[in-house]
Amino acid sequence: MLSRYIIAVILVWVIILTIVKFFGSSTRFRTMSIFCAGFLIGMLAMWIAVHVYKK
């Protein structure tokens, strides 16, 4: 279940960043890229926690 969520989130980020890249400014793209990277680091931490603290 978690893997489906991660794949879906990554696909949504790819779509968002593609739209911002072609229709937004370079400053907005850089801001969104940094936000996306932070979000993905948080998702990696969540994935590690799920696998380390199994019940």
C-alpha positions in Angstrom: 0.0 0.0 0.0 2.8 2.4 0.9 4.6 1.8 -2.5 1.4 2.8 -4.4 1.3 6.0 -2.4 4.9 6.8 -3.1 4.6 6.1 -6.8 1.4 8.3 -7.0 3.1 11.1 -5.2 6.2 11.0 -7.4 4.0 11.0 -10.5 2.1 14.0 -9.2 5.4 15.9 -8.5 6.6 15.1 -12.0 3.4 16.5 -13.5 3.6 19.6 -11.3 7.3 20.3 -12.0 6.7 19.8 -15.8 3.9 22.3 -15.8 5.9 24.8 -13.8 9.0 24.3 -16.0 7.1 25.1 -19.2 4.6 27.7 -18.0 6.2 29.3 -15.0 9.3 31.3 -14.3 12.7 29.9 -13.5 12.4 31.3 -9.9 9.1 29.5 -9.3 10.6 26.3 -10.8 13.6 26.4 -8.4 11.3 27.0 -5.4 9.0 24.1 -6.4 12.1 21.9 -7.0 13.4 22.6 -3.5 10.0 22.0 -2.0 9.7 18.7 -3.9 13.1 17.6 -2.7 12.2 18.3 0.9 8.9 16.4 0.4 10.7 13.4 -1.1 13.3 13.4 1.8 10.3 13.3 4.2 8.8 10.4 2.3 12.1 8.5 2.4 12.2 9.0 6.2 8.6 7.7 6.4 9.4 4.6 4.3 12.4 3.8 6.5 10.4 4.3 9.6 7.7 1.9 8.3 10.2 -0.8 7.6 12.3 -0.3 10.8 9.3 -0.1 13.2 7.2 -3.0 11.9 4.6 -4.4 14.2 
